Amino acid sequence: MSTLAPAELSRQLRLGQNADLTRRRWIIGLSLVTVAAGQIVTLYQTGVISRLTHPWPSSIPIKSMPQTTATSACKCPTPPP
């Protein structure tokens, strides 16, 4: 197993073109996409943005689903005040 100098390793990781580096770059890119999606949901849940648009084009027929809130989804009894 060969060891590379730090400068050579840095250059190889930044500029290298092989299957392993391509896979790593895809993983990092997809991770960034999921982080962005999570941040959008966080902004919605905290009230920074008031509504989210549908992520699909309106030409695709999607069956309408009833609105569900956290209070209507949970039928747990609440303790008396």
JOBEL-V964273 format. One record per residue. N is the residue number from 0. D_CENTER is the distance of its C-alpha to the mean C-alpha in Angstrom with 2 decimals. Layout:
# JOBEL-V964273
n: {N	N}
d_center: {D_CENTER	D_CENTER}
This chain:
# JOBEL-V964273
n: {0	1	2	3	4	5	6	7	8	9	10	11	12	13	14	15	16	17	18	19	20	21	22	23	24	25	26	27	28	29	30	31	32	33	34	35	36	37	38	39	40	41	42	43	44	45	46	47	48	49	50	51	52	53	54	55	56	57	58	59	60	61	62	63	64	65	66	67	68	69	70	71	72	73	74	75	76	77	78	79	80}
d_center: {37.04	37.18	35.85	34.76	35.52	32.57	32.93	33.07	30.04	28.04	29.31	28.61	24.95	24.42	26.63	27.00	26.49	26.32	24.27	22.92	21.72	20.21	18.23	17.11	16.08	14.02	12.26	11.65	10.51	7.97	6.76	6.76	4.91	1.64	3.84	5.02	3.76	4.71	7.48	8.60	9.15	10.85	12.95	13.99	14.94	16.90	18.68	17.88	17.15	19.32	17.84	14.99	16.21	15.86	13.35	16.27	19.64	22.39	24.66	22.93	24.67	22.42	24.33	24.14	23.05	24.66	22.90	22.23	22.09	21.86	25.62	26.48	24.31	25.97	29.72	30.46	33.78	33.72	36.34	39.20	39.25}
